[in-house]
Structure formats: structure tokens, C-alpha cells
Amino acid sequence: MAGEVLVVAEQTGGAVKRASLEAMTLGARVAGELGSGVAALVAGEGAEAAAGPLGAHGAAQVVTVAVDTADPNAWAHAVAEVATSRGATLVLLAHTARGKDLGPRIAGLLQAGMASDCVDLSVDGGRVVAKRPIYAGKALVTVTGAGESLVASVRPNAMRPEEAAAAGEVVTAQAAAPAQGLGAVLLEIMAAAHKKLELTEADVIVSGGRGLKGPEHFDMIEALAKELGAAVGASRAVVDAGWRPHSDQVGQTGKTVSPQLYFAIAISGAIQHLAGMRTSKYIVAINKDPEAPIFKLADYGIVGDAFEVVPALTEAVKKLKAATV
Ligand SMILES: Cc1cc2nc3c(=O)[nH]c(=O)nc-3n(C[C@H](O)[C@H](O)[C@H](O)COP(=O)(O)OP(=O)(O)OC[C@H]3O[C@@H](n4cnc5c(N)ncnc54)[C@H](O)[C@@H]3O)c2cc1C
């Protein structure tokens, strides 16, 4: 029988990140195919409360560790210790900022292979095979670890979190943080002043580009996003100009998103932007240039002036919502 599948989950105050529940769902499916056990690992305040949702998404056991989660080095050592003691051969994480930081550290400590930003995992001849985008998302490649163990991070929104039967049993593990090499100590967690919908977890994203001509015109992007319950994204040109924060940037050097619906408004569709959003289920492009490259990828395209199209679209959504209440 293959070793255990261990899913490293992120939580705040017992609320598990949706991307971690997606990784949990995938981990449970792969464990089923391998015929192996599946557990989740959580740390930080509220870790025990996270056992419910993790169990409901397939974790047979939920391991809590007392480790300062602000420091990736401490976290990685704790995960590696738990993975080794439990005989885990597949460690899964969500491909979030935290997951990107942790994954390679854990792989290094376990001397395991690392597959980043996977959109699916399967089992072939008893080995775990990961599918991941390459060449800025232009192709998909399947990879596997050279050795017995693999660490894989899962692209947020690449799959839906699915509930399983029972709640997980909580097991508290003794995993000590290393005494040396700590780079950061968690003093306090401060909630953001405005709760923003997380780009990587949003089902709908409305992104604006340089064609909007100034930061003030993002008001109309925000208005459309509000009607659609969407998160707001941006191209790098907009972020470089200081119109939007870097946390809004979608693309190769920004966030990778996979929503159900992605609006690219006044965005040309440079390959570096496409790298971050090409796996969106439906793409709607609004651009006044009929030759804009974004139209090659878009499922729906509107050739027109964003300053006319976007307010009209917002009004139409408003009317539709009013009519369906
Ligand atoms: C190493 C590297 C990494 C990069 N990483 C990223 C990244 O992560 N994300 C990213 O986005 N880019 C990235 N870029 C930059 C990328 O190459 C493009 O420069 C950038 O995406 C362009 O942004 P844009 O489409 O908003 O602007 P532009 O290319 O200037 O396009 C503006 C578009 O708006 C349209 N437009 C103008 N006025 C209107 C109007 N009134 N109504 C409708 N449409 C209108 C125009 O027709 C045009 O298509 C990277 C580049 C490099 C070299």
C-alpha cells in the first residue's frame, strides 16, 4: 500500500481557506485511488476548529501542530517531521502565497520531487502523476517525482471543494519548530480594514487594463464587480502605473486565477496577462480594438468603448437581478 496523503491546510480562526478545501478534496480522491490513508495538517490559533470542515472534505485524521505559522521555515520543518513520522509519500498544499513559499522548502527537507501549480492529480501504475501548465499556460505537462515522495501544490479554483461523509478525528502531533533559523515571529494578526473578496478564490473576476486611462475610471469596474459579486483584478500596466495595488495584478508576475467567469476590460491580452487567467472557464473581453489578442482567447467578445459598454452592462445586470428577485 502507498504511503499516506498529507494535506497541509491554511486556516484563520478555524475557518479553512477554500483553496485548502479544494486541495483536501483532491487529496482524498487521490488517496482513494492509491488505497492509502489521508490526513490534514493545520497549525495556528483555531486549528482544532478546522478539523470539522477538513474532515467533511475527506480528511480521516486532522493533525494539529503548535508552530508559529508566520515563519515558513518553522512551518516547513513541522510539516516534514509529521510527514516523515506518518510515512506520507504525497504532501499537498494550495498554490497560494503561503503554499508557494512552503512547498519547495518541504520538498527540500523530504528530498522529494516538487510539482507546482497543479490543475489535477491522478494515479498511474501506483505512482502519483501531476498535471500542470507550462509555457505561460500554453501547454499542459504531466510530471511525477523521481523518488517515492512528491510534494504538490494545487492551483486555487482548479476544482470544486466537495463534501465527504464524516468529520475527521483530531490528533495532536508533537512537531517542534527548529530552534535556529527562524526569520519571523508572529506578534499579532490584524484584520484588513475592508474585507476584500480574494482574487484567487473568486468565482467571478472583473479586471481592468490601461485602456481605462486612469485610476478614477476603476469606479465603473468596481460598480460592475459589485453587481456581479465579483473580485476586481488588473493588468500589470495598471499596477505599474500605481492605479491599483499589486495584490490585484493578474498574470505571470501577479496572481494566477481560474474563476468561472473572467471579464478582461480594456486589456490587450499580452501573453503575460493570459498566463494568469487562461484557465478561467468563460472569458469575456471588452476592447475597442477588434484586433486585440484577447479576442483570440475570449469566449465572448464585445468590440466597443469600455466607457459605454461597462455602464450599460452594469445597468443590464441590475435590471436582470431586480427582475429575478
Ligand atoms: C517579464 C514580464 C512579466 C509581466 N507580467 C505581467 C503580468 O503578470 N500581468 C500583466 O497583465 N502583464 C504583465 N506583463 C506586461 C504585459 O506584457 C503587458 O504590457 C500588459 O499586460 C499590458 O497591459 P494592458 O493590456 O492593460 O495595456 P495595453 O497593452 O496598453 O492595452 C490596453 C488595451 O486597452 C484597449 N483600449 C483602449 N481604450 C479603450 C476603451 N476606451 N475601451 C475599450 N478598450 C480600450 C486597447 O485597444 C488595448 O488593447 C509582463 C511583462 C513582462 C516583460
PDBQT file of the ligand as one rigid body, heavy atoms in Angstrom, charges set to zero:
ROOT
HETATM    1  C1  LIG A 401       8.509  39.645 -17.510  1.00  0.00    +0.000 C 
HETATM    2  C2  LIG A 401       7.159  40.272 -17.712  1.00  0.00    +0.000 A 
HETATM    3  C3  LIG A 401       6.145  39.941 -16.830  1.00  0.00    +0.000 A 
HETATM    4  C4  LIG A 401       4.867  40.504 -16.996  1.00  0.00    +0.000 A 
HETATM    5  N1  LIG A 401       3.864  40.146 -16.135  1.00  0.00    +0.000 NA
HETATM    6  C5  LIG A 401       2.616  40.613 -16.357  1.00  0.00    +0.000 A 
HETATM    7  C6  LIG A 401       1.527  40.209 -15.524  1.00  0.00    +0.000 A 
HETATM    8  O1  LIG A 401       1.680  39.469 -14.544  1.00  0.00    +0.000 OA
HETATM    9  N2  LIG A 401       0.290  40.690 -15.820  1.00  0.00    +0.000 N 
HETATM   10  C7  LIG A 401       0.049  41.535 -16.871  1.00  0.00    +0.000 A 
HETATM   11  O2  LIG A 401      -1.112  41.944 -17.085  1.00  0.00    +0.000 OA
HETATM   12  N3  LIG A 401       1.070  41.944 -17.645  1.00  0.00    +0.000 NA
HETATM   13  C8  LIG A 401       2.341  41.527 -17.410  1.00  0.00    +0.000 A 
HETATM   14  N4  LIG A 401       3.359  41.981 -18.186  1.00  0.00    +0.000 N 
HETATM   15  C9  LIG A 401       3.103  43.119 -19.085  1.00  0.00    +0.000 C 
HETATM   16  C10 LIG A 401       2.445  42.727 -20.395  1.00  0.00    +0.000 C 
HETATM   17  O3  LIG A 401       3.428  42.398 -21.341  1.00  0.00    +0.000 OA
HETATM   18  C11 LIG A 401       1.616  43.921 -20.957  1.00  0.00    +0.000 C 
HETATM   19  O4  LIG A 401       2.466  45.039 -21.071  1.00  0.00    +0.000 OA
HETATM   20  C12 LIG A 401       0.436  44.316 -20.063  1.00  0.00    +0.000 C 
HETATM   21  O5  LIG A 401      -0.359  43.174 -19.782  1.00  0.00    +0.000 OA
HETATM   22  C13 LIG A 401      -0.423  45.341 -20.825  1.00  0.00    +0.000 C 
HETATM   23  O6  LIG A 401      -1.467  45.772 -20.022  1.00  0.00    +0.000 OA
HETATM   24  P1  LIG A 401      -2.818  46.297 -20.682  1.00  0.00    +0.000 P 
HETATM   25  O7  LIG A 401      -3.391  45.250 -21.555  1.00  0.00    +0.000 OA
HETATM   26  O8  LIG A 401      -3.655  46.823 -19.575  1.00  0.00    +0.000 OA
HETATM   27  O9  LIG A 401      -2.324  47.568 -21.517  1.00  0.00    +0.000 OA
HETATM   28  P2  LIG A 401      -2.154  47.789 -23.073  1.00  0.00    +0.000 P 
HETATM   29  O10 LIG A 401      -1.323  46.753 -23.697  1.00  0.00    +0.000 OA
HETATM   30  O11 LIG A 401      -1.749  49.207 -23.213  1.00  0.00    +0.000 OA
HETATM   31  O12 LIG A 401      -3.624  47.578 -23.652  1.00  0.00    +0.000 OA
HETATM   32  C14 LIG A 401      -4.672  48.450 -23.430  1.00  0.00    +0.000 C 
HETATM   33  C15 LIG A 401      -5.869  47.921 -24.228  1.00  0.00    +0.000 C 
HETATM   34  O13 LIG A 401      -6.992  48.757 -23.980  1.00  0.00    +0.000 OA
HETATM   35  C16 LIG A 401      -7.702  48.917 -25.189  1.00  0.00    +0.000 C 
HETATM   36  N5  LIG A 401      -8.473  50.156 -25.042  1.00  0.00    +0.000 N 
HETATM   37  C17 LIG A 401      -8.010  51.440 -25.043  1.00  0.00    +0.000 A 
HETATM   38  N6  LIG A 401      -9.027  52.287 -24.819  1.00  0.00    +0.000 NA
HETATM   39  C18 LIG A 401     -10.151  51.543 -24.717  1.00  0.00    +0.000 A 
HETATM   40  C19 LIG A 401     -11.518  51.858 -24.498  1.00  0.00    +0.000 A 
HETATM   41  N7  LIG A 401     -11.931  53.107 -24.331  1.00  0.00    +0.000 N 
HETATM   42  N8  LIG A 401     -12.421  50.847 -24.463  1.00  0.00    +0.000 NA
HETATM   43  C20 LIG A 401     -12.035  49.541 -24.638  1.00  0.00    +0.000 A 
HETATM   44  N9  LIG A 401     -10.741  49.204 -24.850  1.00  0.00    +0.000 NA
HETATM   45  C21 LIG A 401      -9.812  50.179 -24.879  1.00  0.00    +0.000 A 
HETATM   46  C22 LIG A 401      -6.646  48.949 -26.263  1.00  0.00    +0.000 C 
HETATM   47  O14 LIG A 401      -7.205  48.604 -27.526  1.00  0.00    +0.000 OA
HETATM   48  C23 LIG A 401      -5.662  47.921 -25.750  1.00  0.00    +0.000 C 
HETATM   49  O15 LIG A 401      -5.954  46.643 -26.262  1.00  0.00    +0.000 OA
HETATM   50  C24 LIG A 401       4.631  41.436 -18.042  1.00  0.00    +0.000 A 
HETATM   51  C25 LIG A 401       5.676  41.765 -18.915  1.00  0.00    +0.000 A 
HETATM   52  C26 LIG A 401       6.920  41.195 -18.745  1.00  0.00    +0.000 A 
HETATM   53  C27 LIG A 401       8.014  41.553 -19.721  1.00  0.00    +0.000 C 
ENDROOT
TORSDOF 0
